[in-house]
């Protein structure tokens, strides 16, 4: 009896469900897949597999501070807006100095130079941690000092101030037209060459020559970039086209790169160097007009080639000494010739690639996430990625050698001293010391 009753209940339920489907199907929700308005994907590449190494030590520093390494085994950085010196081997503090300091320091010959937030430039003996000198306040919007020889230069928007490196005494102050600060390009034969941008109806480059002893302006040249070289009293500087020249002069079939040769003392134009090439009809893989001077080897990129000239011997309409097809993934020439290779920075991908001068072969050290900072020391290529992972690669074989988890998205320049590498994890405020593998030294 109970069994027959259960069967009748189930049969009734099935009949009711069937009736609901036939008579009232709207009572049951209907699911379907939506169509995206846009759908796009790409392959992220293979994950890099390299040994994960633990740091020798990690030290907390002020976020976004800049560190440097001394030649007596100390790492200089900032903590609590104080200059702090850390032992390279252990990371333990050796000394602290000052208060309310701007987070940038330069080390030269046993002395650390920096500036406070209220504009006091200081010099500290790195062996003792004691002040050598400190200026009075007042250069509050100045950039970090730049030390060249016996002079400490401080730029303050549209002014350049020169101090004696041993005493801090001000030698002179030179005013210029800079809108965003100046770049001290070089100092040669008693002349300081300063480049900067001038804004008006349009923005253009300016080059000034200043007497090192007096601060007197020797000459200035509008539309000239920072010199590529200063040799034997002559300045080699690329001249820009003015806005009006660029509008009125269409691109020639034979493009060229022109350097003016200026007298270092007077700024008088003594001649020109013109490097020209034939425009290619094939797609360009590189950045045309990028240059690199290494000794007397002068490298110039065209749309599809790299050309090398002897910088010490210029001939009008001279042919390059050597020529290579430009690597497909190249960009602007960067850095210096190292380990028989020249290097390119790619603007879009932020990656660094190289080319072997022996055979023109392209070389690369491909990260598996966007790179933020890349540095090369010896046989090591070191790349900090935006996903918080840091990789070391073998320069010669391009194989990944090690990985460090940093947790950082932004990095300062990687530092190296002997067999120790210092990673600057800027946004997380960490210095991370790791050993350099023997194969990368």
C-alpha positions as CSV (number, residue, x, y, z in Angstrom):
1,X,0.0,0.0,0.0
2,X,2.8,2.5,0.9
3,X,4.7,1.5,-2.2
4,X,1.8,2.1,-4.5
5,X,1.1,5.5,-2.8
6,X,4.7,6.6,-3.4
7,X,4.5,5.6,-7.1
8,X,1.3,7.7,-7.4
9,X,3.0,10.7,-5.9
10,X,6.0,10.5,-8.3
11,X,3.7,10.0,-11.2
12,X,1.7,13.1,-10.2
13,X,4.9,15.2,-9.9
14,X,6.0,14.2,-13.4
15,X,2.6,15.1,-14.8
16,X,2.7,18.5,-13.0
17,X,6.2,19.2,-14.4
18,X,5.1,18.3,-17.9
19,X,2.1,20.5,-17.6
20,X,4.2,23.4,-16.4
21,X,6.6,23.0,-19.4
22,X,3.7,22.9,-21.8
23,X,1.6,25.7,-20.3
24,X,4.0,28.0,-18.5
25,X,7.5,27.6,-19.8
26,X,8.3,31.2,-18.7
27,X,8.5,30.1,-15.1
28,X,11.9,28.2,-15.8
29,X,14.9,30.6,-16.4
30,X,16.6,30.2,-19.8
31,X,20.5,30.7,-19.8
32,X,22.5,31.6,-22.8
33,X,26.1,32.9,-23.6
34,X,26.5,36.6,-24.2
35,X,28.6,37.8,-27.1
36,X,31.4,40.2,-26.2
37,X,31.6,43.5,-28.0
38,X,35.4,43.1,-28.2
39,X,37.6,40.0,-27.6
40,X,41.3,40.0,-28.0
41,X,44.1,37.8,-26.6
42,X,47.7,37.1,-27.1
43,X,50.3,34.5,-26.1
44,X,52.3,35.6,-23.1
45,X,55.2,33.4,-23.8
46,X,56.8,30.6,-21.7
47,X,57.5,31.0,-18.1
48,X,61.2,31.5,-17.3
49,X,62.5,28.6,-15.3
50,X,65.7,29.5,-13.3
51,X,66.9,28.6,-9.8
52,X,65.1,30.7,-7.2
53,X,67.8,32.1,-4.9
54,X,67.4,33.6,-1.4
55,X,68.9,37.1,-0.7
56,X,72.1,37.4,1.3
57,X,70.2,40.2,3.2
58,X,67.3,42.6,2.7
59,X,67.2,46.1,4.2
60,X,64.3,48.5,4.5
61,X,65.0,52.0,3.1
62,X,62.8,55.0,2.2
63,X,60.6,54.2,-0.9
64,X,61.9,55.7,-4.1
65,X,65.3,56.6,-2.6
66,X,68.4,56.2,-4.7
67,X,71.4,54.1,-3.5
68,X,75.0,53.8,-4.5
69,X,78.0,51.7,-3.4
70,X,81.3,53.1,-2.0
71,X,84.7,51.6,-2.6
72,X,85.1,50.6,1.1
73,X,82.3,48.1,1.2
74,X,79.3,50.2,2.1
75,X,75.9,50.7,0.4
76,X,74.7,54.3,0.8
77,X,70.9,54.9,0.9
78,X,68.3,56.7,3.0
79,X,66.1,55.6,5.9
80,X,63.8,58.0,7.8
81,X,65.2,60.8,5.5
82,X,68.7,60.1,6.9
83,X,71.7,59.0,5.0
84,X,72.4,55.4,6.0
85,X,75.5,53.3,5.3
86,X,75.0,49.6,5.2
87,X,77.7,46.9,5.3
88,X,77.8,45.3,1.8
89,X,78.4,41.8,3.2
90,X,75.8,41.8,6.0
91,X,73.4,44.7,5.4
92,X,73.9,46.0,8.9
93,X,74.1,49.8,9.5
94,X,77.5,51.3,9.8
95,X,76.4,54.9,10.4
96,X,73.6,57.4,9.8
97,X,73.8,61.1,9.0
98,X,71.6,64.1,8.8
99,X,67.8,64.7,8.8
100,X,65.2,65.7,6.2
101,X,67.5,64.8,3.3
102,X,66.5,64.4,-0.3
103,X,66.8,60.7,-1.3
104,X,69.7,60.9,-3.7
105,X,73.4,60.6,-3.1
106,X,76.6,60.6,-5.2
107,X,79.8,58.9,-4.0
108,X,83.3,60.1,-5.2
109,X,86.7,59.3,-3.7
110,X,85.6,58.6,-0.1
111,X,83.0,61.3,0.1
112,X,79.2,61.2,-0.2
113,X,77.5,64.3,-1.5
114,X,73.8,65.1,-1.2
115,X,71.3,67.9,-0.4
116,X,68.7,68.4,2.3
117,X,65.0,69.4,1.7
118,X,65.7,72.9,2.8
119,X,68.6,73.3,0.3
120,X,71.7,72.5,2.3
121,X,74.3,70.8,0.2
122,X,76.5,68.4,2.3
123,X,79.6,66.3,2.0
124,X,80.2,63.3,4.4
125,X,83.3,61.3,5.0
126,X,82.2,57.7,4.3
127,X,84.8,56.1,6.5
128,X,83.8,58.1,9.7
129,X,80.2,59.1,8.9
130,X,81.1,62.7,9.9
131,X,80.3,65.8,8.0
132,X,83.1,67.4,6.0
133,X,81.1,70.5,5.2
134,X,77.5,71.8,4.8
135,X,76.3,74.9,3.0
136,X,73.6,77.2,4.3
137,X,70.0,76.6,3.3
138,X,68.4,78.2,0.3
139,X,68.7,75.9,-2.7
140,X,65.5,74.2,-1.8
141,X,64.3,73.3,-5.3
142,X,67.7,72.0,-6.5
143,X,68.4,68.6,-8.0
144,X,70.9,66.2,-6.5
145,X,74.6,67.3,-6.8
146,X,76.7,66.2,-9.7
147,X,80.4,65.9,-8.9
148,X,83.0,66.3,-11.6
149,X,86.6,66.5,-10.6
150,X,87.1,69.2,-7.9
151,X,83.7,70.8,-8.4
152,X,80.2,70.0,-7.1
153,X,77.5,71.3,-9.5
154,X,73.9,71.9,-8.3
155,X,71.2,72.8,-10.8
156,X,68.2,74.9,-9.7
157,X,65.7,75.2,-12.5
158,X,67.2,78.0,-14.6
159,X,70.5,78.2,-12.7
160,X,73.7,76.2,-12.3
161,X,75.7,76.6,-9.0
162,X,79.4,75.5,-8.7
163,X,80.8,74.6,-5.3
164,X,84.4,73.6,-4.3
165,X,84.3,69.9,-3.6
166,X,86.7,70.2,-0.7
167,X,85.1,73.1,1.2
168,X,81.6,73.6,-0.2
169,X,82.4,77.3,-0.9
170,X,80.4,78.7,-3.8
171,X,82.5,79.6,-6.8
172,X,79.8,81.0,-9.1
173,X,76.2,80.9,-10.2
174,X,75.2,80.9,-13.9
175,X,71.7,81.7,-14.9
176,X,70.2,80.2,-18.1
177,X,66.9,79.8,-20.0
178,X,66.1,76.2,-18.8
179,X,62.5,75.4,-18.1
180,X,63.0,72.0,-16.5
181,X,66.5,72.0,-15.2
182,X,69.9,71.5,-16.9
183,X,72.0,68.6,-17.9
184,X,75.7,68.9,-17.4
185,X,76.9,67.2,-20.6
186,X,80.6,67.2,-19.9
187,X,83.5,69.2,-18.7
188,X,86.6,69.5,-21.0
189,X,89.6,71.9,-21.1
190,X,88.2,74.2,-18.4
191,X,84.8,74.5,-20.1
192,X,81.5,73.2,-18.7
193,X,79.0,72.2,-21.4
194,X,75.3,72.5,-20.3
195,X,72.3,71.4,-22.4
196,X,68.6,72.0,-21.7
197,X,65.2,72.6,-23.3
198,X,63.8,76.1,-23.9
199,X,60.1,76.5,-24.3
200,X,58.4,79.3,-26.2
201,X,56.4,79.1,-29.4
202,X,57.9,75.6,-29.5
203,X,60.4,73.6,-27.5
204,X,64.0,73.3,-28.7
205,X,67.4,72.3,-27.5
206,X,70.0,74.8,-26.2
207,X,73.7,74.3,-25.6
208,X,75.7,76.7,-23.3
209,X,79.5,76.8,-22.7
210,X,80.6,78.1,-19.3
211,X,84.0,79.0,-18.0
212,X,84.7,76.5,-15.2
213,X,86.7,79.0,-13.1
214,X,84.5,82.0,-13.3
215,X,81.0,80.8,-14.4
216,X,81.1,83.3,-17.2
217,X,79.0,82.3,-20.2
218,X,81.4,81.8,-23.1
219,X,78.8,81.2,-25.7
220,X,75.3,79.7,-26.3
221,X,73.9,77.9,-29.3
222,X,70.2,77.5,-30.0
223,X,68.9,74.3,-31.6
224,X,72.1,72.4,-30.6
225,X,71.9,69.1,-28.7
226,X,74.4,67.9,-26.0
227,X,77.8,67.2,-27.6
228,X,78.6,63.7,-28.8
229,X,82.3,64.6,-28.2
230,X,84.7,67.4,-27.3
231,X,88.2,66.8,-28.7
232,X,91.2,69.0,-29.3
233,X,89.3,72.2,-28.6
234,X,86.4,71.2,-30.9
235,X,82.8,70.5,-30.0
236,X,80.7,68.0,-32.1
237,X,77.0,68.7,-31.7
238,X,74.0,67.7,-33.7
239,X,71.9,70.7,-34.8
240,X,68.1,70.4,-34.8
241,X,65.9,71.8,-37.5
242,X,63.7,74.7,-36.4
243,X,60.0,74.2,-36.6
244,X,59.9,76.4,-39.7
245,X,62.7,74.5,-41.4
246,X,60.9,71.2,-40.7
247,X,57.7,72.5,-42.2
248,X,59.3,73.9,-45.3
249,X,61.8,71.1,-46.0
250,X,60.2,67.7,-47.0
251,X,62.2,64.6,-46.2
252,X,65.0,64.1,-48.8
253,X,65.5,60.9,-50.7
254,X,69.0,60.9,-49.3
255,X,68.6,61.5,-45.5
256,X,71.5,62.5,-43.5
257,X,72.7,63.2,-40.0
258,X,74.7,66.5,-39.6
259,X,77.0,67.5,-36.8
260,X,78.4,71.0,-36.5
261,X,82.0,71.4,-35.4
262,X,82.2,74.3,-33.0
263,X,85.2,76.0,-31.4
264,X,85.0,75.1,-27.7
265,X,86.0,78.6,-26.5
266,X,84.0,80.8,-28.9
267,X,81.2,78.6,-30.3
268,X,82.2,79.6,-33.8
269,X,81.3,77.0,-36.4
270,X,84.5,75.5,-37.9
271,X,82.8,73.0,-40.2
272,X,80.3,70.3,-40.5
273,X,80.2,66.5,-40.7
274,X,77.4,65.0,-42.8
275,X,76.7,61.3,-42.7
276,X,74.2,60.4,-45.4
277,X,72.5,57.2,-46.7
278,X,70.0,56.2,-49.3
279,X,66.4,55.9,-48.0
280,X,65.1,52.3,-48.1
281,X,61.8,51.3,-49.6
282,X,61.5,48.3,-47.4
283,X,59.9,48.4,-44.0
284,X,62.1,49.9,-41.3
285,X,63.1,47.8,-38.3
286,X,65.1,50.3,-36.4
287,X,65.3,54.0,-35.3
288,X,66.9,56.0,-38.0
289,X,69.6,58.5,-36.9
290,X,70.5,56.8,-33.6
291,X,74.2,57.0,-32.8
292,X,76.9,55.7,-30.6
293,X,80.6,56.8,-30.2
294,X,83.0,54.3,-28.7
295,X,86.5,55.5,-28.9
296,X,86.9,56.3,-32.6
297,X,84.2,53.8,-33.7
298,X,81.1,55.8,-34.7
299,X,77.9,53.8,-35.2
300,X,74.9,55.1,-37.0
301,X,71.6,53.5,-37.6
302,X,69.6,54.0,-40.8
303,X,66.1,52.5,-41.5
304,X,67.5,49.1,-42.2
305,X,71.3,49.1,-41.4
306,X,74.0,49.9,-38.9
307,X,77.0,51.8,-40.4
308,X,80.4,52.2,-38.7
309,X,82.7,55.1,-39.4
310,X,86.2,56.1,-38.1
311,X,85.4,59.2,-36.1
312,X,89.0,60.3,-36.1
313,X,89.1,60.5,-39.9
314,X,86.2,62.2,-41.6
315,X,85.8,62.4,-45.4
316,X,83.0,64.1,-47.1
317,X,80.7,61.5,-48.8
318,X,82.9,58.9,-47.2
319,X,81.7,55.3,-47.2
320,X,81.2,53.4,-43.9
321,X,84.0,51.1,-42.9
322,X,81.5,48.4,-42.0
323,X,77.8,47.8,-42.4
324,X,75.3,45.3,-40.9
325,X,71.6,44.6,-41.5
326,X,69.8,46.1,-38.5
327,X,68.3,43.5,-36.2
328,X,64.5,43.1,-36.4
329,X,63.8,43.9,-32.8
330,X,66.2,46.8,-32.5
331,X,65.5,50.4,-31.3
332,X,67.8,53.2,-30.3
333,X,71.5,52.6,-29.7
334,X,72.2,52.7,-25.9
335,X,75.1,52.3,-23.5
336,X,78.5,51.3,-24.8
337,X,80.1,48.5,-26.8
338,X,80.5,45.6,-24.4
339,X,81.6,42.0,-24.9
340,X,81.8,42.5,-28.7
341,X,78.2,43.6,-28.9
342,X,76.2,46.9,-29.3
343,X,72.8,47.3,-27.6
344,X,69.4,48.7,-28.5
345,X,66.5,49.9,-26.3
346,X,63.1,49.2,-27.7
347,X,60.7,52.1,-27.0
348,X,57.5,50.1,-27.2
349,X,58.4,46.9,-25.4
350,X,61.1,48.4,-23.0
351,X,63.3,45.5,-23.8
352,X,67.0,45.5,-24.4
353,X,68.5,43.6,-27.3
354,X,72.0,43.3,-28.7
355,X,73.9,42.6,-31.9
356,X,77.2,40.7,-32.2
357,X,79.7,42.9,-34.1
358,X,81.5,39.7,-35.4
359,X,78.6,38.4,-37.5
360,X,75.6,40.8,-37.0
361,X,73.6,38.2,-35.1
362,X,70.8,39.5,-32.9
363,X,70.8,38.5,-29.3
364,X,68.2,39.0,-26.6
365,X,67.4,38.1,-23.0
366,X,63.6,37.7,-23.1
367,X,61.7,38.4,-19.9
368,X,58.3,36.7,-19.3
369,X,56.7,39.9,-18.1
370,X,57.2,43.6,-19.0
371,X,60.8,44.7,-18.0
372,X,61.2,47.8,-15.9
373,X,65.0,48.0,-15.3
374,X,67.8,46.3,-17.2
375,X,71.5,46.5,-16.4
376,X,74.6,44.7,-17.7
377,X,77.7,43.9,-15.7
378,X,80.4,41.6,-16.9
379,X,78.8,38.5,-18.3
380,X,75.5,39.1,-16.5
381,X,72.2,40.8,-17.8
382,X,69.9,41.7,-14.9
383,X,66.2,42.5,-15.5
384,X,63.6,43.6,-13.0
385,X,60.1,42.9,-14.1
386,X,56.8,44.6,-13.3
387,X,55.4,41.4,-11.8
388,X,57.8,41.6,-8.9
389,X,60.2,39.1,-10.3
390,X,63.9,39.7,-11.0
391,X,66.0,37.6,-13.4
392,X,69.7,37.2,-14.1
393,X,70.8,36.0,-17.5
394,X,74.1,34.8,-19.0
395,X,75.1,37.5,-21.5
396,X,76.9,35.1,-23.8
397,X,74.5,32.1,-23.9
398,X,71.3,34.3,-23.1
399,X,70.2,31.5,-20.7
400,X,68.4,32.5,-17.5
401,X,70.7,31.9,-14.5
402,X,68.6,32.8,-11.4
403,X,65.4,34.4,-10.2
404,X,64.6,36.5,-7.2
405,X,61.2,37.4,-5.9
406,X,61.2,41.1,-5.0
407,X,57.5,42.0,-4.8
408,X,58.3,45.3,-6.5
409,X,56.9,46.9,-9.6
410,X,59.6,49.6,-9.9
411,X,63.3,49.4,-9.7
412,X,66.3,51.7,-9.5
413,X,69.5,50.9,-11.3
414,X,70.9,47.5,-10.2
415,X,74.2,48.0,-8.4
416,X,77.2,45.6,-8.3
417,X,80.3,45.4,-6.2
418,X,82.5,42.4,-6.6
419,X,80.4,39.3,-6.2
420,X,77.4,41.1,-4.7
421,X,74.4,42.4,-6.6
422,X,72.2,45.0,-5.0
423,X,68.6,45.2,-6.3
424,X,66.8,48.5,-5.6
425,X,63.1,47.7,-5.1
426,X,62.0,51.3,-5.1
427,X,58.2,51.2,-4.5
428,X,58.5,48.7,-1.7
429,X,61.5,50.4,-0.1
430,X,63.9,47.5,-0.1
431,X,67.5,46.9,-0.9
432,X,68.0,43.2,-1.8
433,X,71.6,41.8,-1.9
434,X,72.2,38.6,-3.8
435,X,75.3,36.7,-4.8
436,X,76.5,36.9,-8.4
437,X,76.9,33.4,-9.9
438,X,80.5,32.7,-11.1
439,X,79.3,32.3,-14.7
440,X,78.0,35.8,-14.7
441,X,81.0,37.6,-13.2
